[in-house]
Amino acid sequence: MGQKDMTAKILEDYNDVFADIVNVLVFRKREIQEDELVNGPTESIYKAAGEKYREQRRDVFKHWKHANLTIASFGLENQSEVDSDMPVRVMGYDYASYRSQIQKQGKSDKELDGIAKSNRIPTVTLVLNLSQKDWDAPKTLYDWLDMPQAIQPFVSDYRCNVIDIHRLEDEVIEKFQSDFKQIAYFFKYGTITTKQGGEKLQHPQEVVDFLGAFSKGDFREAKERINKRLEKGDVVSMCTIVEDLQKKAEEDGRRLGVEEGHKLGVQEGLTEGQRIEIEKMTLKLYYKKYALEDIAELVELSEQEVRDIIDSQGKKL
C-alpha cells in the first residue's frame, strides 16, 4: 500500500471526517451523525473465470445506522492517479456488498454486521480524485467497453461517482466541518497557506502526514513541533502548521547562508552566500508548493523577483 493511500485512509477512517465527506458530497447537508457510523468489511473474496480465488480491498467502508436500523452503506476510494478501470473496480466492490446481503440467510443476527435479515440496503461508493488533474478516464461501464451499438440495449451500464476534489467550489468546501476542509483547499489551490484559516484541527498529526505524502515536502520537523504543541495543550490549526513550516524554512535559510559564506572564505562571500541562500530557499519553498505570495514574504523579495529565480531554473509557476 502506497504512502498516499495509507495517509488518506487513516484520516478518512475517523467517523467525523467520513460523515463530513458523505454529508457534503452526497446529501449537501448534515444528515449523518458520526456516532451513527459502523465500520464495514473492506476485504472480499472473488473468483474470476478459470482462476483461483482472489482478494479485493476497498479503502474505507462504513454502514450508516439509525435507531439500530442500517440505512445504507458508504465506501470511499482514493485515487491519486486516474484509473481507466475504475467503473469495473467499483462494480466489484459494490457487488461484494450486495452479495454479502444474499449470503446472510441462516446466519445469526450477530454475524450480520448490523444489517437486519429482511433489509436490502443500498451501497454508495465515492471515488475521490486526489490530484490536480481532471478525471479523463471512463466513469461508466459503457465508456469502458468497446461494443457494437446493436447490443448496447442488452448490456447493463454501471456508473462510478468520481469527485474531482480540486474542482470543488469554495462555497462547497466551506460546508465541510471536519479536517477534510483543509485537505480540499490544498487540492484546489495546490499549496498550503494561512488562508485556510485558524480553525482547530481535530486530527493534526494525520493532516500533516496527509499533506506530507501528497506534497512531497519534508514535514517531519513540523510534526515534531505539533507534538510539542499538543503536549502543552495548545490548539493546532493550519495557521500554526504554516508557522512551523516557515520557522523551519527560515532556520534552513540561515544555515545555508552560513555554509555558503564559509565555503567562499572571504568577507565578500557573505553577500554571495546570502544570494545563494535566498535562491535555494526560494526554490525549496517552491518545490514544497508554497504560494508565490508566501514565498515572496518569507525571502523578502518581490513576487517578480521570485518568478525570475524560478524561471532561471527552467521552472514555471
C-alpha positions in Angstrom: 0.0 0.0 0.0 1.4 3.4 -1.0 2.1 6.2 1.4 -0.6 8.4 -0.2 -3.2 5.8 0.0 -2.3 4.9 3.6 -2.4 8.5 4.9 -5.7 9.2 3.1 -7.3 6.1 4.6 -6.1 6.8 8.1 -7.7 10.3 8.1 -10.9 9.3 6.4 -11.4 6.4 8.7 -12.3 8.8 11.5 -16.1 8.9 11.8 -16.2 12.7 11.9 -14.2 13.0 8.7 -16.1 10.2 6.9 -19.5 11.5 7.8 -18.5 15.0 6.8 -17.4 13.9 3.3 -20.6 12.0 2.7 -22.8 14.7 4.1 -21.3 17.4 1.9 -20.8 15.4 -1.3 -24.0 13.3 -1.2 -26.6 15.0 0.9 -25.4 18.6 0.7 -26.3 18.9 4.3 -25.6 17.4 7.7 -27.5 14.2 7.5 -25.3 11.5 9.1 -24.0 11.9 12.7 -20.6 10.4 13.3 -21.9 8.1 16.1 -24.3 6.6 13.5 -21.4 5.0 11.5 -20.1 1.5 12.0 -17.1 0.0 10.3 -17.9 -2.4 7.5 -15.6 -5.1 5.9 -13.0 -3.7 3.5 -11.9 -7.1 2.2 -13.9 -9.5 0.0 -13.0 -12.7 -1.9 -14.0 -13.4 -5.5 -13.2 -16.0 -8.2 -12.6 -14.9 -11.8 -13.5 -17.4 -14.6 -10.8 -20.1 -14.7 -8.7 -18.5 -11.9 -8.0 -19.1 -8.2 -9.8 -17.1 -5.5 -8.6 -13.5 -5.2 -8.9 -10.9 -2.5 -10.0 -7.3 -3.2 -9.7 -4.4 -0.8 -11.6 -1.2 -0.8 -10.2 1.9 1.1 -12.8 2.8 3.7 -16.3 1.3 4.1 -18.9 2.1 6.7 -22.6 1.3 7.5 -25.0 4.1 8.4 -27.2 3.1 11.3 -30.1 5.0 12.9 -32.2 3.6 15.7 -30.5 0.2 15.3 -31.6 0.0 11.7 -29.0 0.1 9.0 -30.0 2.6 6.3 -27.2 2.4 3.8 -23.5 1.6 3.3 -20.9 4.0 2.0 -17.4 3.4 0.6 -14.6 5.9 -0.2 -12.0 5.1 -2.8 -9.0 7.4 -3.0 -7.2 7.9 -6.3 -4.0 9.9 -6.6 -3.9 8.9 -10.3 -6.6 8.3 -12.9 -7.6 4.7 -13.3 -9.3 3.8 -16.5 -10.7 0.5 -15.0 -12.4 2.3 -12.1 -16.0 1.5 -13.2 -15.2 -2.2 -13.1 -13.4 -1.9 -9.8 -16.3 0.0 -8.2 -18.8 -2.5 -9.7 -16.8 -5.3 -8.0 -16.7 -3.5 -4.6 -20.5 -2.8 -4.7 -21.3 -6.3 -5.8 -19.4 -7.7 -2.9 -21.6 -5.6 -0.6 -24.8 -6.8 -2.1 -23.6 -10.4 -2.3 -22.9 -10.4 1.5 -26.6 -9.5 2.0 -27.7 -12.5 0.0 -25.3 -14.8 1.9 -26.6 -13.7 5.3 -29.6 -16.2 5.2 -29.2 -18.7 8.0 -26.7 -16.6 10.0 -27.3 -15.2 13.5 -28.0 -11.5 13.9 -24.6 -11.1 15.5 -23.0 -12.3 12.3 -24.9 -10.0 10.0 -22.7 -6.9 10.6 -25.6 -4.8 11.8 -27.9 -5.5 8.8 -31.3 -7.0 9.5 -32.1 -10.2 7.6 -35.1 -8.6 5.9 -33.2 -5.5 4.9 -31.9 -4.8 1.4 -29.8 -1.7 1.7 -28.1 0.4 -0.9 -24.3 0.8 -1.3 -22.9 4.2 -2.4 -19.2 4.4 -3.4 -17.5 7.8 -3.9 -14.2 7.9 -5.9 -12.2 10.9 -4.6 -9.8 12.1 -7.2 -6.9 13.4 -5.1 -4.9 15.0 -7.7 -4.6 18.3 -9.7 -5.7 16.5 -12.9 -9.3 16.2 -14.1 -10.6 12.7 -14.4 -10.4 12.0 -18.1 -10.9 8.2 -17.9 -14.2 6.2 -18.1 -16.8 6.8 -15.4 -19.3 4.3 -16.7 -19.1 0.7 -17.9 -20.5 1.8 -21.3 -17.5 4.2 -21.6 -15.1 1.4 -20.6 -16.5 -1.1 -23.1 -15.9 -1.4 -26.8 -19.2 -2.8 -28.1 -21.5 -2.7 -31.1 -24.3 -0.3 -30.9 -26.8 -3.1 -31.6 -26.2 -4.9 -28.4 -25.9 -1.9 -26.1 -29.6 -2.0 -25.0 -29.0 -5.5 -23.7 -25.8 -4.6 -21.7 -26.4 -3.1 -18.2 -24.4 0.0 -17.5 -22.7 0.9 -14.2 -21.5 4.3 -13.1 -18.8 5.3 -10.6 -19.2 8.5 -8.7 -16.0 10.4 -9.3 -15.4 13.6 -7.4 -12.6 15.9 -8.6 -11.7 17.5 -5.3 -9.6 20.2 -6.9 -12.7 21.3 -8.8 -14.9 21.9 -5.8 -16.1 25.5 -5.4 -15.1 27.4 -2.3 -18.7 27.6 -1.2 -18.8 23.8 -1.3 -15.5 23.4 0.6 -16.7 25.8 3.3 -19.5 23.3 4.0 -17.0 20.8 5.3 -16.9 20.8 9.1 -14.0 18.4 9.6 -10.3 18.5 8.8 -11.2 17.5 5.3 -11.9 21.1 4.6 -8.2 21.8 4.8 -7.4 18.9 2.5 -9.9 20.1 -0.1 -8.4 23.6 -0.1 -5.0 22.1 -0.5 -6.0 20.2 -3.7 -8.0 23.2 -5.0 -5.1 25.6 -4.7 -2.2 23.2 -4.9 -0.5 24.8 -1.9 -0.6 25.3 1.8 -1.3 28.9 3.0 -2.6 30.7 6.1 -5.8 31.4 4.0 -7.0 28.0 5.1 -7.8 29.6 8.5 -7.2 29.2 12.2 -9.8 26.5 12.8 -8.7 23.9 15.3 -7.7 20.6 13.7 -9.2 17.6 15.3 -6.5 15.2 13.8 -3.5 17.5 13.2 -0.9 14.7 13.0 -2.9 12.8 10.4 -3.4 16.0 8.4 0.3 16.7 8.4 1.0 13.1 7.3 -1.5 13.5 4.5 -0.1 16.8 3.3 3.5 15.5 3.5 2.6 12.5 1.4 0.8 14.5 -1.3 3.1 17.5 -1.4 6.4 15.5 -1.2 7.6 18.0 1.3 9.5 17.2 4.5 7.0 17.6 7.3 8.9 15.6 9.9 10.1 18.6 11.9 6.7 20.2 11.6 5.1 17.1 13.1 7.6 17.2 16.0 6.6 20.8 16.6 2.9 19.8 16.5 3.6 17.1 19.1 5.2 19.6 21.4 2.2 22.0 20.9 -0.2 19.1 21.7 1.8 18.2 24.8 1.4 21.7 26.1 -2.4 21.7 25.3 -2.1 24.3 22.5 -4.6 24.5 19.7 -3.2 23.3 16.3 -4.6 24.8 13.1 -3.4 25.2 9.6 -2.1 28.6 10.6 0.2 27.0 13.2 1.3 24.4 10.8 2.2 27.0 8.2 4.0 28.9 11.0 6.0 25.9 11.9 6.9 25.3 8.3 8.0 28.9 7.9 10.2 28.6 11.0 11.9 25.6 9.6 12.4 27.3 6.2 13.9 30.4 7.9 16.3 28.2 10.0 17.3 26.2 6.9 17.9 29.5 5.1 20.1 30.9 7.8 22.1 27.6 7.9 22.5 27.6 4.1 23.7 31.1 4.1 26.4 30.5 6.8 27.6 27.3 5.0 28.0 29.1 1.7 29.7 32.0 3.3 32.3 29.7 5.0 32.9 28.0 1.6 33.9 31.3 0.0 36.2 32.0 2.8 36.2 35.8 2.3 34.1 38.7 3.5 32.6 39.2 0.0 31.4 35.6 0.3 28.9 36.8 2.9 27.0 38.7 0.2 27.3 35.9 -2.3 26.2 33.4 0.4 23.1 35.5 1.1 22.2 35.5 -2.5 22.6 31.7 -2.8 20.7 31.3 0.4 17.8 33.3 -0.9 17.8 31.4 -4.3 18.0 28.0 -2.6 15.3 28.9 -0.1 13.1 30.2 -2.8 13.3 27.0 -4.8 12.9 24.9 -1.7 9.7 26.7 -0.9 8.5 26.4 -4.5 9.1 22.6 -4.5 7.1 22.4 -1.3 4.2 24.1 -3.1 4.2 27.3 -1.1 2.1 30.1 -2.7 4.0 32.7 -4.7 3.0 35.5 -2.3 4.1 33.4 0.8 7.5 32.7 -0.8 8.0 36.4 -1.6 7.1 37.3 2.0 9.5 34.7 3.5 12.5 35.5 1.4 11.7 39.3 1.4 11.6 39.6 -2.4 9.0 40.9 -4.8 6.8 38.4 -6.5 8.5 39.2 -9.8 12.0 38.5 -8.3 10.7 35.2 -7.1 9.4 34.4 -10.6 12.8 35.3 -12.1 14.6 32.9 -9.7 12.2 30.0 -10.5 12.3 30.8 -14.3 16.1 30.7 -14.2 16.0 27.1 -13.2 13.8 26.2 -16.1 10.7 26.0 -13.9 7.4 27.8 -14.5 4.8 28.9 -12.0 
